[in-house]
Amino acid sequence: MKPEKSPRFIVFEGIDGAGKTTQLDRLEKALTEAGTPVFRTAEPTSSDTGKLLRRALSGELQKTPSELALLFTLDRAEHNREIEKALADGKTVLCDRYYYSTIAYQGNATDPEWVRRMNLDCPAIRTPDLCVFLDLMPDESIKRISARGEATEIYETKAQLTKIRDNFLNTLKTLPNVRIIDASGSPAEVHEAILGAVGE
Ligand code: TYD
């Protein structure tokens, strides 16, 4: 792969278990080996707001869907300061999840149009140069999640993941700079498809 000409803000999205972490690891390695400096990051972040979100996701804290939407959006606005700095320092930013997730997950249980506007219209929230959506059927994603053997989070049931995937696909259709990648193949196959999308 060729080094990046100018730093880009690249986001990975997908339902739980779609393979974002594995594929981000591979892309980070490929970019770094090509000589592109990378800033790897994720949402929810590890800030105070992000920690609050983790506690809500595990079910330890009770938050309404609207409260979650506000918290994820706050976490994102705070995160943007780091993202902007990395881009200004010439680094390509690789981010695991962004506002597409808030629209798909929280939009499900609150007003999706409100969630969308709050994120897209916020001057402190940057539009990604590329969103790679790893598309996987919920049955397959649940198999992968259970193979990990970790504690499950509040969204990891088939009915919820099916609705969330539909929300993702509907919202992605209406947004710019999106590439939908079939994530059902082997890690190597999916990586090749991602390199194609990133290289375009
Ligand atoms: P993540 O750490 O990406 O989990 P995984 O690696 O299992 O995909 O995300 C944690 C959870 O947070 C995931 O279930 C999706 C949820 N989430 C939202 O509901 N809204 C958001 O805006 C974000 C960023 C994540």
Boltz pocket constraint, residues with backbone or C-beta under 6 A from the ligand:
constraints:
  - pocket:
      binder: B
      contacts: [[A, 14], [A, 15], [A, 16], [A, 17], [A, 20], [A, 21], [A, 43], [A, 44], [A, 57], [A, 72], [A, 96], [A, 97], [A, 98], [A, 99], [A, 101], [A, 102], [A, 103], [A, 105], [A, 106], [A, 153], [A, 155]]
      max_distance: 6.0
